[in-house]
Amino acid sequence: MPIENVDTDQIIPARFLKATERKGFGDNLFRDWRYESDNTPKKDFVLNNPIYSGKILVGGKNFGSGSSREHAAWAIYDYGFRCVVSSFFADIFKNNSLNVGILPVTVSPEFLDKIFTAIEADPKTELVVDLPAQTITIAATGESESFDINSYKKHNLMNGYDDIDYLQAMKEEIKQFAEKSIY
Amino acid sequence: MSIKPATLFDKVWDSHVVRKIEDGPDVLFIDRHFIHEVTSPVAFLGMESRGLKVMFPEKTFATADHNTPTINQHLPVADPLSANQLKALETNTGKYGISHWGLGNPKNGIVHVVGPENGITLPGMTIVCGDSHTSTHGAFGAIAFGIGTSEVEMVLSSQCIMQPKPKKMRISVNGKLGKGILPKDVVLYIISQLTAAGATGYFVEFAGEAFENMSMEGRMTVCNMSIEMGARGGMIAPDETTFNYIKGREKAPKGEAWDKALAYWKTLKTDEGATFDKEYVFNASDIEPMITYGTNPGMGIGITKSIPTAEAAGGSKSSYEKSLQYMGFHEAEPMLGKKVDYVFIGSCTNGRIEDFRAFASIVKGRKKADHVTAWIVPGSHIVEQQIREEGILDILTEAGFQLRQPGCSACLAMNDDKVPAGKYAVSTSNRNFEGRQGPGSRTLLASPLVAAAAAVTGVVTDPRELIA
């Protein structure tokens, strides 16, 4: 999806945020880009083309901008993606992704261009994301780049822990801190 | 011993770090947590499945705003899904003892309007909410930013979130603003210069004469839209304007507590010699009334200008063309004179009393253009009350406008206030994304004055021509 500034209103429009449980959001992923107003699929949209498949979503610069809705990350996860690749992510979307178990991989603009060129030439292009090694590789050519992730988040993702577990384990420290607060 | 000069942001952030994790985020203590009906239900569900309790219920405040109707609020909410979310908020807040200003409560309104107007938002605080426009509260010299639902669960259950410390940016606007130039124009101008991703990874401090001379409501409009240039948040050092605004508000400190707080708040400014990772300086005299022509808030120009060519706009040509195609616009066309179908004044960006005063100043003695549908939506019941008391309602009614009831309304069109496909709306809200105001809707972001000028003429009009 070589489009820049893909905002979270496109990923999941506001009218689909009315659920009180986290389920079924994948059906409305990119709703208005994916379907006509009469719910027939738009043929030229990438998710409607069966030639593309996989668990890695590749997007243009400034992916996930706008609203803080975690529903955007839920929709991407629920659809089946586990990794999003772009040259630049919006901050809140990046945090939300990590919190729901999606790995955001930031690559250089040049490497992103290479990925798009490879996919355009062959929609079956295989991308390999190696979290322990922190690398992303275009399988056919072997071209590879390393990506950043802090060791705390990496440890969490690899072991299935989350921030809530961490914070619960330090509640006494938080309580003492709160006692000093003037608010 | 000399103390290293610090920025306003450093002072507030560093005083809230409970623990620093090596090669990881900071554990940040949160002073105020706002919640609403859309991004909180799954957080409460998560807490229940883990068997967690709300650690400090008195530090969280709930209001219903995102999907509430803006007419007939006394009747049951017709949409069952919206009604269900409102009910969930009521149940969850009741269960955990959290203050809840739901639909029908006299304090109800948009979360970023009611927080400040009731004195809940104070300088030096850390403030979060599951809403990206939480940056609004930065106007008070607070660190305020939007979070996701997992983080809402963290704050409810531990009063902390885990955040890497952002980089620091200062944006100065020097000089005085011209006639008819509002804070909304200032922030749309800044975003047009930086682009919609120009401040991603940064926390912004707004400084300089233009902000020093601005009212608190104007500062809130500016900080509100910091997220639209990608910033984590924006803040302005508190000063006498801030203290005068807060003093006497319901939940503001009183008596001795006020004096103590005030002494602390006066220390909340960037020290001379403190450094930023990035600085921008602009001149107030370069800013005209602004309007957007594309599908992100960075795509804005002075209202008298023409739509830039793809080359002049920079960025990806195909994304730019897709955007103009969606809007039904072409390169090099002027914005003035373009037909407008809808006008929306309201939202957490421009839903406060000064915005309605500005709108009324142009509408007074004129009539709404026949083909324009206008939605006039106050940010809260308190604002609605002010509109009535100040005689603004009479001006609006005389000109053929109707006042609606408070809520987020057409800013994100979760309720019934949706702009139909293909129609053009001049909107005082914060986002012109595709379909933001309803599937297929086309949004032109602008100030309350530009919105008023469009509402009475029916086309994009320079408000300066209508100001006496």
HADDOCK unambig.tbl for C-alpha pairs under 7 A between the chains (distance, minus, plus):
assign (segid A and resid 3 and name CA) (segid B and resid 319 and name CA) 5.80 0.50 0.50
assign (segid A and resid 4 and name CA) (segid B and resid 319 and name CA) 6.08 0.50 0.50
assign (segid A and resid 9 and name CA) (segid B and resid 436 and name CA) 6.59 0.50 0.50
assign (segid A and resid 14 and name CA) (segid B and resid 412 and name CA) 6.47 0.50 0.50
assign (segid A and resid 14 and name CA) (segid B and resid 414 and name CA) 5.66 0.50 0.50
assign (segid A and resid 15 and name CA) (segid B and resid 414 and name CA) 5.00 0.50 0.50
assign (segid A and resid 17 and name CA) (segid B and resid 38 and name CA) 6.71 0.50 0.50
assign (segid A and resid 18 and name CA) (segid B and resid 38 and name CA) 6.54 0.50 0.50
assign (segid A and resid 18 and name CA) (segid B and resid 81 and name CA) 5.74 0.50 0.50
assign (segid A and resid 18 and name CA) (segid B and resid 82 and name CA) 6.07 0.50 0.50
assign (segid A and resid 18 and name CA) (segid B and resid 85 and name CA) 6.72 0.50 0.50
assign (segid A and resid 19 and name CA) (segid B and resid 81 and name CA) 6.81 0.50 0.50
assign (segid A and resid 20 and name CA) (segid B and resid 41 and name CA) 5.24 0.50 0.50
assign (segid A and resid 20 and name CA) (segid B and resid 42 and name CA) 5.95 0.50 0.50
assign (segid A and resid 20 and name CA) (segid B and resid 85 and name CA) 6.25 0.50 0.50
assign (segid A and resid 21 and name CA) (segid B and resid 42 and name CA) 5.52 0.50 0.50
assign (segid A and resid 22 and name CA) (segid B and resid 42 and name CA) 6.37 0.50 0.50
assign (segid A and resid 62 and name CA) (segid B and resid 197 and name CA) 6.37 0.50 0.50
assign (segid A and resid 66 and name CA) (segid B and resid 228 and name CA) 6.66 0.50 0.50
assign (segid A and resid 67 and name CA) (segid B and resid 131 and name CA) 6.79 0.50 0.50
assign (segid A and resid 67 and name CA) (segid B and resid 132 and name CA) 5.41 0.50 0.50
assign (segid A and resid 68 and name CA) (segid B and resid 130 and name CA) 6.61 0.50 0.50
assign (segid A and resid 68 and name CA) (segid B and resid 131 and name CA) 5.49 0.50 0.50
assign (segid A and resid 68 and name CA) (segid B and resid 132 and name CA) 4.93 0.50 0.50
assign (segid A and resid 68 and name CA) (segid B and resid 146 and name CA) 6.14 0.50 0.50
assign (segid A and resid 68 and name CA) (segid B and resid 147 and name CA) 5.97 0.50 0.50
assign (segid A and resid 68 and name CA) (segid B and resid 148 and name CA) 5.69 0.50 0.50
assign (segid A and resid 69 and name CA) (segid B and resid 39 and name CA) 6.98 0.50 0.50
assign (segid A and resid 69 and name CA) (segid B and resid 148 and name CA) 5.95 0.50 0.50
assign (segid A and resid 70 and name CA) (segid B and resid 148 and name CA) 4.96 0.50 0.50
assign (segid A and resid 70 and name CA) (segid B and resid 149 and name CA) 5.82 0.50 0.50
assign (segid A and resid 90 and name CA) (segid B and resid 200 and name CA) 6.33 0.50 0.50
assign (segid A and resid 90 and name CA) (segid B and resid 230 and name CA) 6.43 0.50 0.50
assign (segid A and resid 91 and name CA) (segid B and resid 200 and name CA) 6.55 0.50 0.50
assign (segid A and resid 91 and name CA) (segid B and resid 201 and name CA) 6.35 0.50 0.50
assign (segid A and resid 91 and name CA) (segid B and resid 232 and name CA) 6.90 0.50 0.50
assign (segid A and resid 92 and name CA) (segid B and resid 147 and name CA) 6.53 0.50 0.50
assign (segid A and resid 96 and name CA) (segid B and resid 148 and name CA) 5.79 0.50 0.50
assign (segid A and resid 99 and name CA) (segid B and resid 150 and name CA) 6.53 0.50 0.50
assign (segid A and resid 150 and name CA) (segid B and resid 23 and name CA) 5.56 0.50 0.50
assign (segid A and resid 150 and name CA) (segid B and resid 24 and name CA) 5.48 0.50 0.50
assign (segid A and resid 151 and name CA) (segid B and resid 23 and name CA) 5.81 0.50 0.50
assign (segid A and resid 151 and name CA) (segid B and resid 24 and name CA) 6.36 0.50 0.50
assign (segid A and resid 152 and name CA) (segid B and resid 23 and name CA) 6.53 0.50 0.50
assign (segid A and resid 152 and name CA) (segid B and resid 24 and name CA) 5.00 0.50 0.50
assign (segid A and resid 153 and name CA) (segid B and resid 24 and name CA) 7.00 0.50 0.50
assign (segid A and resid 164 and name CA) (segid B and resid 154 and name CA) 5.59 0.50 0.50
assign (segid A and resid 167 and name CA) (segid B and resid 158 and name CA) 6.39 0.50 0.50
assign (segid A and resid 168 and name CA) (segid B and resid 158 and name CA) 6.70 0.50 0.50
assign (segid A and resid 171 and name CA) (segid B and resid 158 and name CA) 6.72 0.50 0.50
assign (segid A and resid 174 and name CA) (segid B and resid 18 and name CA) 6.71 0.50 0.50
assign (segid A and resid 177 and name CA) (segid B and resid 18 and name CA) 6.63 0.50 0.50
assign (segid A and resid 183 and name CA) (segid B and resid 31 and name CA) 6.32 0.50 0.50
